[in-house]
Amino acid sequence: MMLIRLFVISLVLTLISWFVLKLVRKSVHIGLVFLFWIATIFGSMGLLYLISVWFVSN
C-alpha cells in the first residue's frame, strides 16, 4: 500500500512540475520529469534506510 501511495505522490508531483515548467517555457518531456521524481523519492528512501542501518549497527 505504501508503494502505491509513493507512486501516486510522484505522479502528482510530476504533473505539477511539468505544468510549471510548461508555464515558464522550459518544456521537458513528462517521462523525464517522472523519472526525476521517482529517482528522488526512492533515492532519498534508500539513503535514509542506509543511514538508519548504520546507526543501528554502531
DOKOLGU-863223 format. One record per atom (N, C-alpha, C, O, CB): residue number from 1; residue in three letters; x, y, z. Coordinates in steps of 0.1 Angstrom, whole numbers, plus 5000, padded with zeros to 4 digits. Glycine has a CB too. Example, Ala and Ser with C-alpha at 12.3 -4.5 7.8 and 13.67 -1.06 7.14 Angstrom:
<r 1, 'Ala', <5132, 4943, 5078>> <r 1, 'Ala', <5123, 4955, 5078>> <r 1, 'Ala', <5132, 4967, 5078>> <r 1, 'Ala', <5142, 4967, 5085>> <r 1, 'Ala', <5113, 4955, 5090>> <r 2, 'Ser', <5128, 4978, 5071>> <r 2, 'Ser', <5137, 4989, 5071>> <r 2, 'Ser', <5129, 5000, 5079>> <r 2, 'Ser', <5134, 5011, 5080>> <r 2, 'Ser', <5141, 4994, 5057>> 
This chain:
<r 1, 'Met', <5008, 4988, 5000>> <r 1, 'Met', <5000, 5000, 5000>> <r 1, 'Met', <5009, 5013, 5000>> <r 1, 'Met', <5005, 5023, 4993>> <r 1, 'Met', <4991, 5000, 5012>> <r 2, 'Met', <5020, 5012, 5007>> <r 2, 'Met', <5029, 5024, 5008>> <r 2, 'Met', <5035, 5026, 4995>> <r 2, 'Met', <5037, 5038, 4991>> <r 2, 'Met', <5039, 5021, 5019>> <r 3, 'Leu', <5039, 5016, 4987>> <r 3, 'Leu', <5045, 5017, 4974>> <r 3, 'Leu', <5035, 5024, 4964>> <r 3, 'Leu', <5039, 5033, 4956>> <r 3, 'Leu', <5050, 5004, 4969>> <r 4, 'Ile', <5023, 5020, 4965>> <r 4, 'Ile', <5013, 5027, 4956>> <r 4, 'Ile', <5011, 5041, 4960>> <r 4, 'Ile', <5010, 5050, 4951>> <r 4, 'Ile', <4999, 5019, 4957>> <r 5, 'Arg', <5011, 5044, 4973>> <r 5, 'Arg', <5010, 5058, 4977>> <r 5, 'Arg', <5022, 5067, 4972>> <r 5, 'Arg', <5020, 5078, 4968>> <r 5, 'Arg', <5009, 5059, 4992>> <r 6, 'Leu', <5034, 5061, 4972>> <r 6, 'Leu', <5045, 5068, 4968>> <r 6, 'Leu', <5045, 5071, 4952>> <r 6, 'Leu', <5049, 5081, 4948>> <r 6, 'Leu', <5058, 5061, 4971>> <r 7, 'Phe', <5039, 5061, 4945>> <r 7, 'Phe', <5038, 5063, 4931>> <r 7, 'Phe', <5027, 5074, 4928>> <r 7, 'Phe', <5029, 5082, 4918>> <r 7, 'Phe', <5034, 5050, 4924>> <r 8, 'Val', <5017, 5074, 4936>> <r 8, 'Val', <5006, 5085, 4934>> <r 8, 'Val', <5012, 5098, 4937>> <r 8, 'Val', <5010, 5108, 4930>> <r 8, 'Val', <4994, 5082, 4943>> <r 9, 'Ile', <5020, 5099, 4948>> <r 9, 'Ile', <5027, 5112, 4951>> <r 9, 'Ile', <5036, 5116, 4940>> <r 9, 'Ile', <5036, 5128, 4937>> <r 9, 'Ile', <5034, 5111, 4964>> <r 10, 'Ser', <5044, 5107, 4934>> <r 10, 'Ser', <5053, 5110, 4924>> <r 10, 'Ser', <5045, 5115, 4911>> <r 10, 'Ser', <5050, 5123, 4904>> <r 10, 'Ser', <5062, 5099, 4921>> <r 11, 'Leu', <5034, 5108, 4908>> <r 11, 'Leu', <5026, 5113, 4897>> <r 11, 'Leu', <5020, 5127, 4899>> <r 11, 'Leu', <5020, 5135, 4889>> <r 11, 'Leu', <5014, 5103, 4895>> <r 12, 'Val', <5016, 5130, 4911>> <r 12, 'Val', <5011, 5143, 4913>> <r 12, 'Val', <5022, 5154, 4912>> <r 12, 'Val', <5020, 5164, 4906>> <r 12, 'Val', <5004, 5144, 4928>> <r 13, 'Leu', <5033, 5151, 4918>> <r 13, 'Leu', <5045, 5160, 4917>> <r 13, 'Leu', <5049, 5161, 4903>> <r 13, 'Leu', <5054, 5172, 4899>> <r 13, 'Leu', <5056, 5154, 4926>> <r 14, 'Thr', <5049, 5151, 4895>> <r 14, 'Thr', <5052, 5151, 4881>> <r 14, 'Thr', <5043, 5161, 4873>> <r 14, 'Thr', <5048, 5169, 4865>> <r 14, 'Thr', <5052, 5137, 4874>> <r 15, 'Leu', <5030, 5159, 4875>> <r 15, 'Leu', <5021, 5168, 4868>> <r 15, 'Leu', <5022, 5183, 4872>> <r 15, 'Leu', <5022, 5191, 4863>> <r 15, 'Leu', <5006, 5163, 4871>> <r 16, 'Ile', <5024, 5185, 4885>> <r 16, 'Ile', <5026, 5199, 4889>> <r 16, 'Ile', <5039, 5205, 4884>> <r 16, 'Ile', <5039, 5216, 4878>> <r 16, 'Ile', <5027, 5200, 4905>> <r 17, 'Ser', <5050, 5197, 4884>> <r 17, 'Ser', <5063, 5202, 4879>> <r 17, 'Ser', <5063, 5204, 4864>> <r 17, 'Ser', <5068, 5214, 4859>> <r 17, 'Ser', <5074, 5192, 4883>> <r 18, 'Trp', <5056, 5194, 4857>> <r 18, 'Trp', <5055, 5195, 4842>> <r 18, 'Trp', <5047, 5208, 4839>> <r 18, 'Trp', <5051, 5215, 4829>> <r 18, 'Trp', <5049, 5183, 4837>> <r 19, 'Phe', <5036, 5211, 4846>> <r 19, 'Phe', <5028, 5222, 4843>> <r 19, 'Phe', <5036, 5235, 4846>> <r 19, 'Phe', <5035, 5245, 4838>> <r 19, 'Phe', <5015, 5222, 4851>> <r 20, 'Val', <5043, 5236, 4857>> <r 20, 'Val', <5051, 5248, 4860>> <r 20, 'Val', <5062, 5250, 4849>> <r 20, 'Val', <5065, 5261, 4845>> <r 20, 'Val', <5057, 5247, 4874>> <r 21, 'Leu', <5069, 5239, 4845>> <r 21, 'Leu', <5079, 5240, 4835>> <r 21, 'Leu', <5073, 5245, 4822>> <r 21, 'Leu', <5079, 5252, 4814>> <r 21, 'Leu', <5086, 5227, 4833>> <r 22, 'Lys', <5061, 5240, 4819>> <r 22, 'Lys', <5054, 5244, 4807>> <r 22, 'Lys', <5051, 5259, 4807>> <r 22, 'Lys', <5052, 5266, 4797>> <r 22, 'Lys', <5041, 5236, 4805>> <r 23, 'Leu', <5047, 5264, 4819>> <r 23, 'Leu', <5044, 5278, 4821>> <r 23, 'Leu', <5056, 5287, 4819>> <r 23, 'Leu', <5055, 5298, 4814>> <r 23, 'Leu', <5038, 5281, 4834>> <r 24, 'Val', <5068, 5283, 4823>> <r 24, 'Val', <5080, 5291, 4822>> <r 24, 'Val', <5087, 5288, 4809>> <r 24, 'Val', <5098, 5293, 4807>> <r 24, 'Val', <5089, 5289, 4834>> <r 25, 'Arg', <5081, 5281, 4800>> <r 25, 'Arg', <5086, 5278, 4787>> <r 25, 'Arg', <5099, 5270, 4787>> <r 25, 'Arg', <5108, 5272, 4779>> <r 25, 'Arg', <5088, 5291, 4779>> <r 26, 'Lys', <5101, 5261, 4797>> <r 26, 'Lys', <5112, 5252, 4797>> <r 26, 'Lys', <5107, 5238, 4795>> <r 26, 'Lys', <5108, 5230, 4804>> <r 26, 'Lys', <5120, 5253, 4811>> <r 27, 'Ser', <5101, 5235, 4784>> <r 27, 'Ser', <5094, 5223, 4781>> <r 27, 'Ser', <5104, 5211, 4782>> <r 27, 'Ser', <5114, 5210, 4776>> <r 27, 'Ser', <5087, 5223, 4768>> <r 28, 'Val', <5100, 5201, 4791>> <r 28, 'Val', <5107, 5189, 4793>> <r 28, 'Val', <5097, 5178, 4791>> <r 28, 'Val', <5086, 5179, 4795>> <r 28, 'Val', <5115, 5188, 4807>> <r 29, 'His', <5102, 5167, 4785>> <r 29, 'His', <5093, 5155, 4784>> <r 29, 'His', <5088, 5150, 4797>> <r 29, 'His', <5095, 5150, 4807>> <r 29, 'His', <5100, 5144, 4776>> <r 30, 'Ile', <5075, 5147, 4798>> <r 30, 'Ile', <5069, 5144, 4811>> <r 30, 'Ile', <5075, 5131, 4816>> <r 30, 'Ile', <5075, 5129, 4829>> <r 30, 'Ile', <5054, 5142, 4809>> <r 31, 'Gly', <5080, 5122, 4808>> <r 31, 'Gly', <5086, 5110, 4813>> <r 31, 'Gly', <5099, 5113, 4820>> <r 31, 'Gly', <5102, 5106, 4830>> <r 31, 'Gly', <5089, 5101, 4801>> <r 32, 'Leu', <5106, 5122, 4816>> <r 32, 'Leu', <5119, 5126, 4823>> <r 32, 'Leu', <5116, 5132, 4836>> <r 32, 'Leu', <5123, 5130, 4846>> <r 32, 'Leu', <5127, 5136, 4814>> <r 33, 'Val', <5105, 5140, 4837>> <r 33, 'Val', <5101, 5146, 4850>> <r 33, 'Val', <5097, 5135, 4859>> <r 33, 'Val', <5100, 5136, 4871>> <r 33, 'Val', <5090, 5157, 4848>> <r 34, 'Phe', <5089, 5125, 4854>> <r 34, 'Phe', <5085, 5114, 4863>> <r 34, 'Phe', <5097, 5106, 4868>> <r 34, 'Phe', <5098, 5102, 4879>> <r 34, 'Phe', <5075, 5105, 4855>> <r 35, 'Leu', <5107, 5103, 4859>> <r 35, 'Leu', <5119, 5096, 4863>> <r 35, 'Leu', <5126, 5104, 4873>> <r 35, 'Leu', <5132, 5098, 4883>> <r 35, 'Leu', <5127, 5093, 4851>> <r 36, 'Phe', <5127, 5117, 4872>> <r 36, 'Phe', <5134, 5125, 4882>> <r 36, 'Phe', <5127, 5124, 4896>> <r 36, 'Phe', <5134, 5122, 4906>> <r 36, 'Phe', <5133, 5140, 4878>> <r 37, 'Trp', <5114, 5124, 4896>> <r 37, 'Trp', <5107, 5123, 4909>> <r 37, 'Trp', <5108, 5109, 4915>> <r 37, 'Trp', <5110, 5107, 4927>> <r 37, 'Trp', <5092, 5127, 4908>> <r 38, 'Ile', <5108, 5099, 4906>> <r 38, 'Ile', <5109, 5085, 4911>> <r 38, 'Ile', <5123, 5083, 4917>> <r 38, 'Ile', <5125, 5078, 4928>> <r 38, 'Ile', <5107, 5075, 4900>> <r 39, 'Ala', <5134, 5088, 4910>> <r 39, 'Ala', <5147, 5087, 4915>> <r 39, 'Ala', <5149, 5095, 4928>> <r 39, 'Ala', <5156, 5091, 4937>> <r 39, 'Ala', <5157, 5092, 4904>> <r 40, 'Thr', <5143, 5107, 4929>> <r 40, 'Thr', <5145, 5115, 4941>> <r 40, 'Thr', <5138, 5108, 4953>> <r 40, 'Thr', <5144, 5108, 4963>> <r 40, 'Thr', <5138, 5129, 4938>> <r 41, 'Ile', <5126, 5104, 4951>> <r 41, 'Ile', <5118, 5098, 4962>> <r 41, 'Ile', <5125, 5085, 4967>> <r 41, 'Ile', <5128, 5083, 4979>> <r 41, 'Ile', <5104, 5095, 4958>> <r 42, 'Phe', <5128, 5076, 4957>> <r 42, 'Phe', <5133, 5063, 4961>> <r 42, 'Phe', <5148, 5064, 4965>> <r 42, 'Phe', <5153, 5056, 4973>> <r 42, 'Phe', <5132, 5053, 4950>> <r 43, 'Gly', <5155, 5073, 4959>> <r 43, 'Gly', <5169, 5076, 4963>> <r 43, 'Gly', <5170, 5081, 4978>> <r 43, 'Gly', <5178, 5076, 4985>> <r 43, 'Gly', <5175, 5086, 4954>> <r 44, 'Ser', <5161, 5090, 4981>> <r 44, 'Ser', <5161, 5095, 4995>> <r 44, 'Ser', <5156, 5084, 5005>> <r 44, 'Ser', <5161, 5084, 5016>> <r 44, 'Ser', <5152, 5107, 4996>> <r 45, 'Met', <5147, 5076, 5000>> <r 45, 'Met', <5143, 5065, 5009>> <r 45, 'Met', <5154, 5055, 5012>> <r 45, 'Met', <5157, 5051, 5023>> <r 45, 'Met', <5131, 5057, 5003>> <r 46, 'Gly', <5162, 5052, 5001>> <r 46, 'Gly', <5173, 5043, 5003>> <r 46, 'Gly', <5184, 5049, 5011>> <r 46, 'Gly', <5190, 5042, 5019>> <r 46, 'Gly', <5179, 5040, 4989>> <r 47, 'Leu', <5186, 5062, 5010>> <r 47, 'Leu', <5197, 5069, 5018>> <r 47, 'Leu', <5193, 5069, 5032>> <r 47, 'Leu', <5201, 5067, 5041>> <r 47, 'Leu', <5199, 5083, 5013>> <r 48, 'Leu', <5180, 5072, 5035>> <r 48, 'Leu', <5175, 5072, 5049>> <r 48, 'Leu', <5176, 5058, 5055>> <r 48, 'Leu', <5179, 5056, 5067>> <r 48, 'Leu', <5161, 5077, 5050>> <r 49, 'Tyr', <5173, 5048, 5047>> <r 49, 'Tyr', <5174, 5034, 5052>> <r 49, 'Tyr', <5189, 5030, 5055>> <r 49, 'Tyr', <5192, 5024, 5066>> <r 49, 'Tyr', <5169, 5024, 5041>> <r 50, 'Leu', <5198, 5034, 5046>> <r 50, 'Leu', <5212, 5031, 5049>> <r 50, 'Leu', <5217, 5038, 5061>> <r 50, 'Leu', <5225, 5033, 5069>> <r 50, 'Leu', <5221, 5035, 5037>> <r 51, 'Ile', <5213, 5051, 5063>> <r 51, 'Ile', <5217, 5058, 5075>> <r 51, 'Ile', <5212, 5052, 5088>> <r 51, 'Ile', <5219, 5051, 5098>> <r 51, 'Ile', <5213, 5073, 5074>> <r 52, 'Ser', <5199, 5047, 5087>> <r 52, 'Ser', <5193, 5041, 5099>> <r 52, 'Ser', <5200, 5028, 5102>> <r 52, 'Ser', <5202, 5024, 5114>> <r 52, 'Ser', <5178, 5039, 5097>> <r 53, 'Val', <5204, 5020, 5092>> <r 53, 'Val', <5211, 5007, 5094>> <r 53, 'Val', <5224, 5010, 5100>> <r 53, 'Val', <5229, 5003, 5108>> <r 53, 'Val', <5212, 4999, 5081>> <r 54, 'Trp', <5231, 5021, 5095>> <r 54, 'Trp', <5244, 5024, 5100>> <r 54, 'Trp', <5244, 5028, 5115>> <r 54, 'Trp', <5252, 5024, 5123>> <r 54, 'Trp', <5250, 5035, 5092>> <r 55, 'Phe', <5233, 5036, 5119>> <r 55, 'Phe', <5232, 5040, 5133>> <r 55, 'Phe', <5229, 5028, 5142>> <r 55, 'Phe', <5234, 5027, 5153>> <r 55, 'Phe', <5221, 5050, 5134>> <r 56, 'Val', <5221, 5019, 5137>> <r 56, 'Val', <5218, 5007, 5145>> <r 56, 'Val', <5230, 4998, 5147>> <r 56, 'Val', <5231, 4992, 5157>> <r 56, 'Val', <5206, 4999, 5138>> <r 57, 'Ser', <5238, 4997, 5137>> <r 57, 'Ser', <5250, 4988, 5138>> <r 57, 'Ser', <5261, 4994, 5147>> <r 57, 'Ser', <5269, 4987, 5152>> <r 57, 'Ser', <5256, 4986, 5124>> <r 58, 'Asn', <5260, 5007, 5150>> <r 58, 'Asn', <5270, 5013, 5159>> <r 58, 'Asn', <5267, 5011, 5173>> <r 58, 'Asn', <5275, 5016, 5182>> <r 58, 'Asn', <5272, 5027, 5156>> 
